[in-house]
Amino acid sequence: MSFLKSLGADSALLSVFRKFPATARPLLDYHELVMRAPSPFSAGERELIAAYVSGLNNCDYCHGVHTVTAEQFGVPEGLLTAALSDLDNSPVDARMKPVLHYVGKLTRTPSRMTEADAEAVYAAGWSETALHDAVLVCALFNFMNRMVEGLGVEASPDYFGTSGKRLHEGGYTGLATLLD
């Protein structure tokens, strides 16, 4: 149940967005920009980063929704579980492993980031734009994880499927149309 008592038993994030549309609209616009605008990363890879960061933060809501969304974009089922369990030995694409290591360290110990961390991403063939985009996805989902946990947002796995499909089909702009 949401910590926002006026929402009652409805504790989905969409309910929070509907209650606070003035802050939800620009936030959803930013999601659309970070998660769907042109990038060296596909939409599925960005959803993978979002779900991975959310898993590290134990944010069940964001991890659940974005795991399903990543899978809708073609990320194999079970990949996120394997990555969170043992990234180095997981079936994650070799080019993505340094990116996930980077966002993992940025999530856990942000003050300990070094140039060597960035160099590992570059050595995997990613550009500065890719590093920038990975950092933005990581930062956005660390923010969202804290927002969701701080407001007591919850949902069932059934909702994760509905939300993941909706984000795959309509993006974050499509989600914003549900605020009206």
Residue pairs with C-beta under 8 A, 6 or more apart in sequence:
1 8
1 9
1 11
1 152
1 154
2 8
2 10
2 11
2 15
2 16
2 151
2 152
2 153
2 154
3 150
3 151
3 152
4 16
4 19
4 151
4 152
6 19
7 15
7 16
7 19
11 152
11 153
11 154
11 155
12 153
12 154
12 155
12 159
12 163
13 61
13 148
13 153
13 155
14 163
14 175
14 178
16 24
16 151
16 153
17 24
17 27
17 28
17 175
17 178
17 179
18 24
18 178
18 179
21 179
24 176
24 179
25 176
25 179
28 172
28 173
28 175
28 176
28 179
29 172
29 173
29 176
30 140
31 140
31 172
31 175
32 171
32 172
32 173
32 176
34 46
34 133
34 136
34 137
34 140
35 43
35 46
35 47
35 50
35 137
35 140
35 171
35 172
36 43
36 46
36 171
36 172
36 173
39 46
39 129
39 130
39 133
40 126
40 127
40 129
40 130
40 133
41 49
41 130
41 133
41 134
41 137
42 73
43 73
44 70
44 73
44 74
44 75
45 75
45 96
46 133
46 137
47 66
47 69
47 70
47 73
47 75
47 167
48 70
48 75
48 79
48 80
48 96
48 100
49 99
49 100
49 103
49 134
49 137
49 138
49 141
50 62
50 66
50 69
50 70
50 137
50 140
50 141
51 62
51 63
51 66
51 67
51 69
51 70
51 80
52 80
52 83
52 84
52 100
52 103
52 104
53 103
53 104
53 107
53 137
53 138
53 141
53 142
53 145
54 61
54 62
54 63
54 66
54 141
54 144
54 145
55 63
55 67
55 80
55 83
55 84
56 84
56 104
56 107
56 108
57 63
57 107
57 141
57 142
57 145
57 149
59 144
59 145
59 148
59 149
60 154
61 148
61 153
61 154
61 155
62 141
62 144
62 145
62 148
63 80
64 155
64 157
64 160
65 155
65 159
65 160
65 163
65 164
65 167
66 141
66 164
67 80
67 160
67 164
68 160
68 161
68 163
68 164
68 165
69 163
69 164
69 167
69 168
70 79
70 80
71 77
71 164
72 164
72 165
72 167
72 168
73 168
76 91
79 90
79 91
79 92
82 89
82 90
82 91
82 92
83 90
83 92
83 100
87 97
87 100
87 101
87 104
88 97
90 97
92 100
94 124
95 124
95 125
95 126
96 124
97 124
98 120
98 121
98 123
98 124
98 126
99 121
99 124
99 126
99 130
99 134
101 117
101 120
102 117
102 118
102 120
102 121
102 131
102 134
103 134
103 135
103 137
103 138
105 112
105 113
105 117
106 113
106 135
106 138
106 139
107 138
107 142
118 131
121 130
121 131
121 134
122 128
122 131
126 134
147 153
155 163
166 174
166 175
167 174
167 175
170 177
